[in-house]
Amino acid sequence: MDLKDVMAANLRRIRHDRDLTQEELAEMTGLSARYIGSIERARVSASVTILGRIAMALNVEPGELLDVRARR
């Protein structure tokens, strides 16, 4: 199990559930939309700091982004 893939799937699902675009999430986190897209495609590993920023913007616990049971 690759946590990059887990985070990618969970991030995409949660972002869609909140009707946010990658651009909107990028603005909320201070990251680039390209970087958000790279995380969602599991091309990069997000640091713990970035994980926290994304979780805060999405109003979820950081662990929810890494929860293997939540993957679809």
N, CA, C and O atoms as a GROMACS GRO file, in nm:
protein
  288
    1MET      N    1   0.085  -0.118   0.000
    1MET     CA    2   0.000   0.000   0.000
    1MET      C    3   0.090   0.124   0.000
    1MET      O    4   0.178   0.138   0.084
    2ASP      N    5   0.066   0.211  -0.094
    2ASP     CA    6   0.142   0.335  -0.105
    2ASP      C    7   0.057   0.450  -0.051
    2ASP      O    8  -0.052   0.476  -0.102
    3LEU      N    9   0.106   0.516   0.052
    3LEU     CA   10   0.028   0.625   0.113
    3LEU      C   11   0.008   0.742   0.017
    3LEU      O   12  -0.087   0.818   0.034
    4LYS      N   13   0.095   0.758  -0.082
    4LYS     CA   14   0.072   0.862  -0.182
    4LYS      C   15  -0.058   0.836  -0.256
    4LYS      O   16  -0.135   0.928  -0.283
    5ASP      N   17  -0.083   0.709  -0.290
    5ASP     CA   18  -0.206   0.673  -0.359
    5ASP      C   19  -0.329   0.691  -0.270
    5ASP      O   20  -0.434   0.736  -0.316
    6VAL      N   21  -0.314   0.655  -0.144
    6VAL     CA   22  -0.424   0.671  -0.048
    6VAL      C   23  -0.459   0.819  -0.033
    6VAL      O   24  -0.575   0.858  -0.040
    7MET      N   25  -0.355   0.901  -0.012
    7MET     CA   26  -0.380   1.044   0.004
    7MET      C   27  -0.439   1.104  -0.123
    7MET      O   28  -0.529   1.188  -0.116
    8ALA      N   29  -0.391   1.061  -0.237
    8ALA     CA   30  -0.443   1.112  -0.364
    8ALA      C   31  -0.592   1.086  -0.376
    8ALA      O   32  -0.670   1.176  -0.408
    9ALA      N   33  -0.632   0.963  -0.351
    9ALA     CA   34  -0.773   0.926  -0.364
    9ALA      C   35  -0.860   0.999  -0.261
    9ALA      O   36  -0.967   1.049  -0.295
   10ASN      N   37  -0.813   1.005  -0.138
   10ASN     CA   38  -0.890   1.072  -0.033
   10ASN      C   39  -0.900   1.222  -0.057
   10ASN      O   40  -1.007   1.281  -0.039
   11LEU      N   41  -0.792   1.284  -0.098
   11LEU     CA   42  -0.793   1.427  -0.125
   11LEU      C   43  -0.891   1.458  -0.238
   11LEU      O   44  -0.972   1.551  -0.226
   12ARG      N   45  -0.884   1.383  -0.346
   12ARG     CA   46  -0.974   1.406  -0.459
   12ARG      C   47  -1.120   1.389  -0.417
   12ARG      O   48  -1.206   1.471  -0.451
   13ARG      N   49  -1.148   1.282  -0.341
   13ARG     CA   50  -1.285   1.255  -0.296
   13ARG      C   51  -1.336   1.367  -0.206
   13ARG      O   52  -1.447   1.417  -0.226
   14ILE      N   53  -1.258   1.407  -0.108
   14ILE     CA   54  -1.301   1.511  -0.014
   14ILE      C   55  -1.317   1.645  -0.087
   14ILE      O   56  -1.413   1.718  -0.061
   15ARG      N   57  -1.224   1.676  -0.176
   15ARG     CA   58  -1.234   1.802  -0.251
   15ARG      C   59  -1.361   1.803  -0.336
   15ARG      O   60  -1.432   1.904  -0.340
   16HIS      N   61  -1.390   1.694  -0.402
   16HIS     CA   62  -1.513   1.684  -0.482
   16HIS      C   63  -1.637   1.692  -0.394
   16HIS      O   64  -1.735   1.757  -0.431
   17ASP      N   65  -1.634   1.627  -0.279
   17ASP     CA   66  -1.748   1.632  -0.186
   17ASP      C   67  -1.779   1.775  -0.144
   17ASP      O   68  -1.894   1.808  -0.114
   18ARG      N   69  -1.677   1.858  -0.141
   18ARG     CA   70  -1.695   1.998  -0.101
   18ARG      C   71  -1.713   2.092  -0.221
   18ARG      O   72  -1.715   2.214  -0.206
   19ASP      N   73  -1.725   2.033  -0.339
   19ASP     CA   74  -1.744   2.110  -0.463
   19ASP      C   75  -1.636   2.216  -0.482
   19ASP      O   76  -1.666   2.330  -0.518
   20LEU      N   77  -1.513   2.178  -0.457
   20LEU     CA   78  -1.400   2.269  -0.476
   20LEU      C   79  -1.319   2.228  -0.597
   20LEU      O   80  -1.302   2.109  -0.624
   21THR      N   81  -1.271   2.325  -0.670
   21THR     CA   82  -1.178   2.297  -0.779
   21THR      C   83  -1.037   2.289  -0.719
   21THR      O   84  -1.014   2.330  -0.605
   22GLN      N   85  -0.945   2.237  -0.798
   22GLN     CA   86  -0.805   2.237  -0.753
   22GLN      C   87  -0.757   2.380  -0.733
   22GLN      O   88  -0.680   2.407  -0.641
   23GLU      N   89  -0.801   2.470  -0.818
   23GLU     CA   90  -0.761   2.610  -0.808
   23GLU      C   91  -0.812   2.672  -0.677
   23GLU      O   92  -0.739   2.746  -0.611
   24GLU      N   93  -0.936   2.642  -0.642
   24GLU     CA   94  -0.992   2.696  -0.517
   24GLU      C   95  -0.918   2.642  -0.396
   24GLU      O   96  -0.886   2.716  -0.303
   25LEU      N   97  -0.890   2.511  -0.396
   25LEU     CA   98  -0.815   2.454  -0.285
   25LEU      C   99  -0.675   2.512  -0.279
   25LEU      O  100  -0.623   2.539  -0.171
   26ALA      N  101  -0.614   2.531  -0.394
   26ALA     CA  102  -0.480   2.590  -0.398
   26ALA      C  103  -0.482   2.728  -0.334
   26ALA      O  104  -0.393   2.762  -0.256
   27GLU      N  105  -0.581   2.808  -0.367
   27GLU     CA  106  -0.591   2.942  -0.310
   27GLU      C  107  -0.610   2.936  -0.158
   27GLU      O  108  -0.553   3.016  -0.084
   28MET      N  109  -0.689   2.841  -0.112
   28MET     CA  110  -0.715   2.827   0.032
   28MET      C  111  -0.591   2.784   0.109
   28MET      O  112  -0.578   2.816   0.227
   29THR      N  113  -0.501   2.712   0.043
   29THR     CA  114  -0.384   2.657   0.110
   29THR      C  115  -0.256   2.736   0.084
   29THR      O  116  -0.155   2.715   0.151
   30GLY      N  117  -0.260   2.826  -0.014
   30GLY     CA  118  -0.139   2.898  -0.050
   30GLY      C  119  -0.046   2.814  -0.136
   30GLY      O  120   0.072   2.847  -0.151
   31LEU      N  121  -0.097   2.707  -0.193
   31LEU     CA  122  -0.019   2.621  -0.282
   31LEU      C  123  -0.061   2.647  -0.426
   31LEU      O  124  -0.159   2.717  -0.451
   32SER      N  125   0.012   2.591  -0.519
   32SER     CA  126  -0.027   2.607  -0.659
   32SER      C  127  -0.126   2.497  -0.697
   32SER      O  128  -0.124   2.388  -0.640
   33ALA      N  129  -0.211   2.527  -0.793
   33ALA     CA  130  -0.305   2.427  -0.843
   33ALA      C  131  -0.229   2.310  -0.906
   33ALA      O  132  -0.273   2.196  -0.897
   34ARG      N  133  -0.117   2.339  -0.967
   34ARG     CA  134  -0.035   2.233  -1.027
   34ARG      C  135   0.015   2.136  -0.919
   34ARG      O  136   0.017   2.015  -0.941
   35TYR      N  137   0.054   2.190  -0.804
   35TYR     CA  138   0.101   2.105  -0.694
   35TYR      C  139  -0.014   2.021  -0.637
   35TYR      O  140   0.004   1.903  -0.609
   36ILE      N  141  -0.131   2.082  -0.620
   36ILE     CA  142  -0.249   2.007  -0.573
   36ILE      C  143  -0.278   1.893  -0.672
   36ILE      O  144  -0.304   1.780  -0.630
   37GLY      N  145  -0.273   1.922  -0.800
   37GLY     CA  146  -0.295   1.819  -0.901
   37GLY      C  147  -0.192   1.708  -0.894
   37GLY      O  148  -0.224   1.591  -0.913
   38SER      N  149  -0.068   1.744  -0.868
   38SER     CA  150   0.038   1.644  -0.857
   38SER      C  151   0.016   1.554  -0.736
   38SER      O  152   0.043   1.434  -0.742
   39ILE      N  153  -0.033   1.609  -0.627
   39ILE     CA  154  -0.066   1.528  -0.509
   39ILE      C  155  -0.181   1.435  -0.543
   39ILE      O  156  -0.178   1.317  -0.508
   40GLU      N  157  -0.284   1.487  -0.610
   40GLU     CA  158  -0.401   1.405  -0.644
   40GLU      C  159  -0.368   1.295  -0.745
   40GLU      O  160  -0.440   1.195  -0.752
   41ARG      N  161  -0.263   1.311  -0.821
   41ARG     CA  162  -0.221   1.207  -0.915
   41ARG      C  163  -0.113   1.118  -0.855
   41ARG      O  164  -0.059   1.030  -0.923
   42ALA      N  165  -0.080   1.141  -0.727
   42ALA     CA  166   0.022   1.064  -0.654
   42ALA      C  167   0.158   1.074  -0.719
   42ALA      O  168   0.237   0.979  -0.714
   43ARG      N  169   0.186   1.188  -0.780
   43ARG     CA  170   0.317   1.208  -0.842
   43ARG      C  171   0.418   1.266  -0.744
   43ARG      O  172   0.539   1.254  -0.764
   44VAL      N  173   0.368   1.328  -0.637
   44VAL     CA  174   0.456   1.383  -0.534
   44VAL      C  175   0.404   1.340  -0.397
   44VAL      O  176   0.286   1.309  -0.380
   45SER      N  177   0.494   1.340  -0.301
   45SER     CA  178   0.457   1.313  -0.163
   45SER      C  179   0.447   1.446  -0.090
   45SER      O  180   0.540   1.526  -0.092
   46ALA      N  181   0.333   1.469  -0.027
   46ALA     CA  182   0.315   1.593   0.048
   46ALA      C  183   0.384   1.579   0.184
   46ALA      O  184   0.377   1.473   0.247
   47SER      N  185   0.449   1.684   0.227
   47SER     CA  186   0.511   1.684   0.359
   47SER      C  187   0.401   1.689   0.466
   47SER      O  188   0.285   1.714   0.436
   48VAL      N  189   0.441   1.665   0.588
   48VAL     CA  190   0.347   1.672   0.700
   48VAL      C  191   0.290   1.814   0.711
   48VAL      O  192   0.172   1.830   0.741
   49THR      N  193   0.371   1.913   0.687
   49THR     CA  194   0.325   2.053   0.692
   49THR      C  195   0.218   2.078   0.587
   49THR      O  196   0.115   2.138   0.616
   50ILE      N  197   0.241   2.031   0.465
   50ILE     CA  198   0.145   2.048   0.356
   50ILE      C  199   0.018   1.969   0.386
   50ILE      O  200  -0.093   2.017   0.362
   51LEU      N  201   0.034   1.849   0.437
   51LEU     CA  202  -0.081   1.767   0.477
   51LEU      C  203  -0.168   1.845   0.575
   51LEU      O  204  -0.291   1.847   0.563
   52GLY      N  205  -0.106   1.908   0.672
   52GLY     CA  206  -0.179   1.988   0.769
   52GLY      C  207  -0.250   2.107   0.707
   52GLY      O  208  -0.364   2.136   0.742
   53ARG      N  209  -0.185   2.175   0.616
   53ARG     CA  210  -0.248   2.290   0.549
   53ARG      C  211  -0.368   2.248   0.468
   53ARG      O  212  -0.471   2.316   0.468
   54ILE      N  213  -0.356   2.136   0.398
   54ILE     CA  214  -0.468   2.086   0.317
   54ILE      C  215  -0.583   2.043   0.408
   54ILE      O  216  -0.698   2.076   0.382
   55ALA      N  217  -0.551   1.970   0.514
   55ALA     CA  218  -0.654   1.924   0.607
   55ALA      C  219  -0.728   2.043   0.669
   55ALA      O  220  -0.850   2.041   0.681
   56MET      N  221  -0.654   2.145   0.708
   56MET     CA  222  -0.715   2.263   0.768
   56MET      C  223  -0.810   2.331   0.668
   56MET      O  224  -0.920   2.372   0.704
   57ALA      N  225  -0.766   2.343   0.544
   57ALA     CA  226  -0.848   2.407   0.441
   57ALA      C  227  -0.976   2.328   0.414
   57ALA      O  228  -1.081   2.385   0.386
   58LEU      N  229  -0.966   2.195   0.422
   58LEU     CA  230  -1.081   2.110   0.396
   58LEU      C  231  -1.164   2.082   0.521
   58LEU      O  232  -1.270   2.019   0.515
   59ASN      N  233  -1.115   2.132   0.635
   59ASN     CA  234  -1.184   2.114   0.763
   59ASN      C  235  -1.199   1.966   0.798
   59ASN      O  236  -1.307   1.920   0.838
   60VAL      N  237  -1.088   1.891   0.783
   60VAL     CA  238  -1.085   1.750   0.821
   60VAL      C  239  -0.960   1.728   0.907
   60VAL      O  240  -0.868   1.809   0.906
   61GLU      N  241  -0.959   1.618   0.979
   61GLU     CA  242  -0.840   1.579   1.052
   61GLU      C  243  -0.736   1.530   0.951
   61GLU      O  244  -0.773   1.464   0.853
   62PRO      N  245  -0.608   1.560   0.971
   62PRO     CA  246  -0.505   1.514   0.877
   62PRO      C  247  -0.511   1.363   0.852
   62PRO      O  248  -0.486   1.317   0.740
   63GLY      N  249  -0.542   1.287   0.955
   63GLY     CA  250  -0.549   1.142   0.940
   63GLY      C  251  -0.654   1.096   0.840
   63GLY      O  252  -0.641   0.988   0.782
   64GLU      N  253  -0.758   1.177   0.820
   64GLU     CA  254  -0.861   1.140   0.724
   64GLU      C  255  -0.805   1.134   0.582
   64GLU      O  256  -0.852   1.057   0.498
   65LEU      N  257  -0.706   1.215   0.555
   65LEU     CA  258  -0.643   1.214   0.423
   65LEU      C  259  -0.558   1.089   0.401
   65LEU      O  260  -0.528   1.053   0.287
   66LEU      N  261  -0.519   1.024   0.510
   66LEU     CA  262  -0.434   0.905   0.501
   66LEU      C  263  -0.506   0.777   0.539
   66LEU      O  264  -0.443   0.672   0.551
   67ASP      N  265  -0.636   0.784   0.558
   67ASP     CA  266  -0.715   0.670   0.603
   67ASP      C  267  -0.736   0.571   0.488
   67ASP      O  268  -0.806   0.602   0.391
   68VAL      N  269  -0.675   0.454   0.497
   68VAL     CA  270  -0.686   0.354   0.391
   68VAL      C  271  -0.828   0.298   0.381
   68VAL      O  272  -0.867   0.250   0.275
   69ARG      N  273  -0.903   0.304   0.487
   69ARG     CA  274  -1.041   0.252   0.485
   69ARG      C  275  -1.135   0.344   0.410
   69ARG      O  276  -1.240   0.300   0.364
   70ALA      N  277  -1.100   0.471   0.396
   70ALA     CA  278  -1.188   0.569   0.331
   70ALA      C  279  -1.173   0.569   0.180
   70ALA      O  280  -1.256   0.628   0.110
   71ARG      N  281  -1.071   0.505   0.129
   71ARG     CA  282  -1.047   0.503  -0.016
   71ARG      C  283  -1.161   0.441  -0.093
   71ARG      O  284  -1.222   0.344  -0.047
   72ARG      N  285  -1.190   0.496  -0.208
   72ARG     CA  286  -1.291   0.438  -0.298
   72ARG      C  287  -1.225   0.395  -0.424
   72ARG      O  288  -1.292   0.343  -0.514
   0.00000   0.00000   0.00000
